Amino acid sequence: MPMTPKEVIKYLKKNGFKVISQRGSHIKMKNSKTGRQTTVPNHSKSMKKGLEDAILKQAGLK
């Protein structure tokens, strides 16, 4: 089952990512150790599986 944006943000923070900016409903996060950066759309419903996979792949967690 796909994660919600809140769950993805919590997971990224647990893995060393920090919020660096937010513009509207999109939160930009960066890991200072690896230099990787990703953007999470913070909408109320669950993400589609492909989007979730893409975010985790950008973050280097998948």
C-alpha positions, 0 to 999 in steps of 0.5 A, a space after each residue: 500500500 502506498 505511503 502518504 506524504 507525511 509518512 514519506 517525509 517522516 521516513 526521509 527525516 529518519 534517514 538524514 534528510 532535512 526540509 530546506 524549503 517549501 513552495 506551496 504544497 511541495 517540500 524540498 528535502 536534502 541530505 547534507 551527508 550524501 548531497 541528495 535532494 528530492 521534492 515531496 508533494 504534500 497533498 492530503 491523499 496517498 501517493 501513487 506507487 510510481 511517484 513514491 518509488 521515484 522519490 525514494 530512488 532520488 533519495 538513494 533509499 531504493 
